[in-house]
Amino acid sequence: MIMLSGIAPMLLLVSPSTQFPVENFLTDLKLLNGRFSKHDQSRETRRKIDWLEFFQNNPQYTNLYTDVEKMQMPILNLIKKVGKIKRSKMERMIYTHPELMHHILSSDMSTLRSISSQLDRDLEVDASGKEKLENASKKLTTYRGNTRSITMYFRNALEMDRDCAAKTILKAPQILNYSFGKIEATVKYLQSRGFSDDHIAKMIASRPMILGYSIEKKIRPILDHLEVDLGIEFYHKLVARYPQVLTIKVDGLINRSQFLKSNLKVGSAGAKWLDVSYMISGFPPVLWLSEENLSEKVNFLQNQFAFEDYELRDTMVTYPQILGLAIETNLQPKIAFLLTDSTGGGAGLTNDQLKELVMYQPAILGYSLEGRIKPRIQRMRENYISLSYAPPTLLSFTNSKFDQW
């Protein structure tokens, strides 16, 4: 038998037919191996249930519901089957549906669906998914009704198809431990900030854990910083495409914006945060790439092209994606080819010509060396055309436009 300790004194109340303890009987069961959810309503809220009146109106349930020892195994079996249930929730279930709950607790519960079987039914996952659901359900601290509410909310309110909902839950099954109210509140807040249901569904599918973030301490400050401090007009699209922005610590996000403004020499005093806004909007990964990584690329570009601060700023604000290019495997091979003399198979540009070209069209360093730059230079060489005399936007032409040229 499971031992109970620290039990509150039982209150003996007398009815015309019997004498029995009715002070919240589930309070006596709360220590059963910690199987009840730790999160619960207050004692004051629980006392709103008038158990004396309940037993007077339902005397047929007295024997089961007032005997702590008799209640132990049925309660434990129910929790094992459908997941952890708040003590207050269990009380409310018994109070509201006494006949149904009496039938369940008095039965062997073989017909009840477990959390994993309920998810399997709602999501129709494959064999691999079933195994993952089974393993995940053992770690959940919620109950089946809550998981179904969340699953159906994904399917109906956010219009996720079964496959998307299944992948979302399998990616982060712990979101099923969140209360349905918390998830709904987070979605409604995002809607109030202008995110479409389609955007929200994609964000959740990509980063399910954002549903557990505090609205006031995390989500709101991040969105406010993007919209108000940085002045990013279409921050909804940015966050929808890169929901990992919401996973950044608030202080970290603010510090990174300051780093971009000062250390990377963008954002003059007159422009305030405008340059930073352009960089983040054009290439959001600057928010989570390491400062060392960013600084290394900035120093490389400045040394390679002898950029003045304003030239470097203009280049990075125009094409911030340049900060995502690896130096050794991307930037250096392209620069080397463009500077190599034409007799050696290169483009034959001088340092000054390449600097001018990069400042005019920084995206040239983002084009594929083998897929675009080399083949076009080769065709130009065959036709005795030098890149230094060609239109500066030539490498950006579509294939059809390049052929016509």
N, C-alpha and C positions, 0 to 999 in steps of 0.2 A: 504494500500500500504506500502511496505517496504521502509523506508526512507534511502536515500543515503547521506553520508556526506564525507567531505574531498576529493571530487572528483577533479582530475586534470583538468585543463582547457581544454576544447575541442578545437581541431584545425579544423577550417573550410577550407575545400578544395573544389575547384570548378572543376566540370567536365562539359562537353558540355551540359549535360542534366539537371543537378540538383546541389544543394548545400547541403552538409551533413557533419556531424561530423564523422571522421574515425580514430581519434587517439585511438588506442587500446580500442575498446568499452567494452571489458570485464574488463578492468581496472576499469571502473565505477561500475562493478558488483561485484568486489572483496570483498565488505563489506557486502554482502547479508548474514547476520546471520553467517558469518564465514564459509560458506558452501564450499568454495574453499579450496583445500589443502594448508596448510601453506607453503609447500615446492614448490618452483617454480623456473623457470629459471630466470636469471637476466633480467632486463629491456633492457639491450643492446641486449641480445639474442632475446627477443620478437620483437624488432624493425626490425629484419631482414625480417619480413613479410611486404611486400609492400601492405598495404591495399588500397591505392589509385588505384594501378594497378588492384587489385582484384575486386574492385567495378566497375572500368571502363570496365573490361572484363566480369563482371557478374552483370549488372545493375538490373536484375530481382530480386536480393536478397537485394537490397538497403533498401526497406521499413522495412524489418524485422531486419536486422543486424545493422542498424544505429539508431534504436529507443530503447533507454535504457529501457524505461517503458514497451515497447512491449516485450522486451527480458527477463524481469525479471521472469515471471511465467514459460515460456518454459525451461529456464535454470534451475530453481529450480526444476521443475518436472523431468527433465532429471537426475539431480544429485540425487534426491530422489529415482529414479528408479535404476540407475546403480552405485551409489556411488560417492564419492567426486573425482573430476577431477581437475588436475592442470589447472590454467588459461591458461598457455602456451600450455598445451595439448589440451584444448578446442579450442584455436585459430588455432592450427595446424590442428585439425580435420575439422574445418569449411573451412580453406584455402585449404586443400587437397581434401576434399570431399564435396564441397559446395552443390551439388544437394541432396546428401543423408542427410546431416545435416539439410538442409532446410526442407526436407520432415519430418525428425524426430521432429524437433522443432516446426513444424506447425501442427503436429498430436497430438492425445491424448496420445500417447506412450503406449497404452494398449498392444501392441504386443511385446514390449521390455522385455527381461528377466531381472529380478533383479539379484543382486549378489547371493542371496540365491538360486534362481531357477537355475542359471547357475551352481553353485557348486553342487546342487542336481543332475543336469543332468550329469555333468562330473564324479561325484563320486558314484552316485546311492546308497545313504545312506538309512537306514531304517527310520521308522517313528520318532524314538527318535533322530536320527541324523539330520533329517529335521528340527525338532524343535530347536536343538542346532545351526544349520546353520542359521536359521532365526534370532535367538537372537544374534548370533555373528555378522551377517552382519549389524545389526543396529549400532554396535560400531566401524565398520571399517571406516577408513578415506581414503580409496583407491577407485578405480573404477573397474568396472567389467572386463575390458580388462586385467588389471594387475593381478587380481586374477586368471583369466583363464590361463594366461601365466605361472604363478607359478604352478598351478595345473597340467598343461600339461607337464611342465618341470619335475615335480616329476614323472609323469607317463611314460614319454618317455625317457628323458635323464638319469634319475636315475633308471628307470625300476621298480618303485614301482607299486604293484598291486593296484586296486581300494580301497581295504579294508585298506591297509597300508597308502595310501595317505589320505584317509578319516580320519583315526584315528590320523594321524599326524596333520592335519588341525584342527580337533575338539579338540585336546589336547592343541593347542596354536593358535587359529584363528588369533591372532594379527600378525602372521608372514605374513599374506596377506597384511599387511600395508607396508611391506618392498618393496622396488623397485625390480623389476625383475633383474635389473642389479646388485644390491647388492647381491642377492642370488646367481646368476650365478658366480659372482666374488669370493665369499666365497667357492663355490664348486670347482672352477678351482684351487684356491690356495691349497685346501686340496689335490686335485689330484696331484698338483706339488710337494707336500711333500710325495708322495708315497701311499696315501690312495686309495684303490680300490673303484669303484663306489658302490659295494655292501656294503663296510664298511661305506661309506659316507651316503648311504640311511638308514642304520641301526642307525647311529649316529643321523641323522636328525629325524628319527621316534622316537627315545628315548628322545632327547633333541632338539626340533625344534628351541628353542630360540638362539642356537649357530649361526644360519643364520644371526642374527642381530648384532653379536659381531664384533668389529673392528679387522680387520686382523692385522694391524700394532701394535695396542696397547694391544691386548689380545691374539689372536690365535697364532700369530708368536712367541711372547715371551714365551708362555707356552710350545709350541713344541720345541723351541730352548733350554729351560731349561732342558726338559726331554732328548733331544738328545745330546746336547753339554755339558751342565754342569754336568748332572748325568750320561751321557754315556749309556743311555738305548737304546740298539741297535734296539729292536723291539717295539719302542714306538708306532708305528702305531697300532699294535694289542692291546696294552694296552688302548689307547684312543678309539679305535673302540669298545672295550668291555665295557669300562667305560667312555662314553663321558662326564659324569659329571665332569671329570678332567678339561674340557674346561670352566666349569662354575666357577671354583675357581679364585679368584682374583690373579693377577700375583704376587704381593708382598706377599700374603698369601701363595702361593705355594712355593716361595723361602724361606720364614720364616719356613715353615713346614719342608722342606728338612734340614734346619739348625738345627731345633729342633730334628729331628730324629738322626742327626749326633752327637749332643752334649748331649742333655738331656737323650736320650735313650742309650747313650754309644755305639753307633755303628759308624763305620767309623774311624778307626785309622788314625793317621797322614800319615802313609805310603800308606794306601789303598785309601785315599782321599774319594771320594764319592761312591766308588764301593759298599760298604755294603749298603748304602742308596738305591742305584740303585737296588740291589737284593731285598731289602725289598719292594720297591714300585712295582717292576715288579711282585713279588710273591703275594702281597696283596695290591692293589691300595687303598682300603679304608683307609689305614694309612694316606692318604692325606687329608681326611675330617673328620675322627673321632676326637673328641675333644682332646686337649692336656691333659686335666684332665683325660679323659677316658684312654688314652694310658699310662700316668704316673702311674695311679693306678694299671694297670695290670703289668707293669714292676716292680713296687715295690713289688707287691704280689709274683711274680715269684722269685724275688731275695731273698725275706725273706723266702719263702716256701722252696726253695732248697739250700739256702745259696750259691748262685752263685757268683763267682768272676766276675768282669766286662767282661773279655774275654769269660767266659762261657755263660754269659747272651747274649752277642753279637752273639756268634756262634749259640745259640739256636734260637734267633729271626731272624737272617739272613737265617738260614736253613728252618725255618717254621714260617714266619711272620704272617701267619693266626692265630697264637696263640693269637695275639693282638685283634682279633675279637671275642674271646670267652668270654662270661660273667663269672665273677668270682663266684657269688653266685649260679647260676643255672647250671653252666657247669663245670668250673675248680674244684671248691671245692668238689662237689659230686664224681667226677672221682678220684681225689687224695685221698679222704677219703676211697673209695672202694679199691683202689690199696694198701693202707697202712693197711687196716683192716686185722687182722689175719684170716687165712683160717678157723679156727674153728668158726669164726663169719660170715663166708660167703664171705669174701673178698679175695684179691689176695695174701695177706700175705707178701708183700714186706717191707723192711726196708726203712728208709729215704734215706740212701746212695744208696741202690739198685734202688729205684725209680728215684733218681737224675741221676744216670748213664744211666738208661733206657731212660729218657727224653732227656738227652744230645745226646744219640746215635740216638734216633728216636723221635723228638719232636712231630711229627704228632700223636703219641699215645694219646695225650690229645685232639685231634680233633675227634677221633672216638666216635661213639655213645655208651654211657654207657649201655643202655638197649638193643640196637640192635646188638652190637658186643662184647664189653668188658665182660659184665656179662655172656652171653651165652657161650663164649669160656672158660672163667675161670671155669665155672661150669662143662663143659665137661672135662677139664684137671683135675679137682679135682676128678671127677668120675673115671678117669684113673690113679689117684695117681701121677699126674705130677704137679710140682710146676713151676710157672711162672719164678721164679728166676733161674731155671735151663734150661729153654726153650730158643730157639733161640731168640735174642732180636727183630727180625723182625716178630715174630710169629703173633702178632695181626694185622699186615699189610697184611698177606696172604689172597688170595681170599678164598671164602668158599670151593671151590673144592680142592685147595691146602692144606687148613687147614685140611679137611677131610682125605686127603691122608697122611698127616703128622701123 
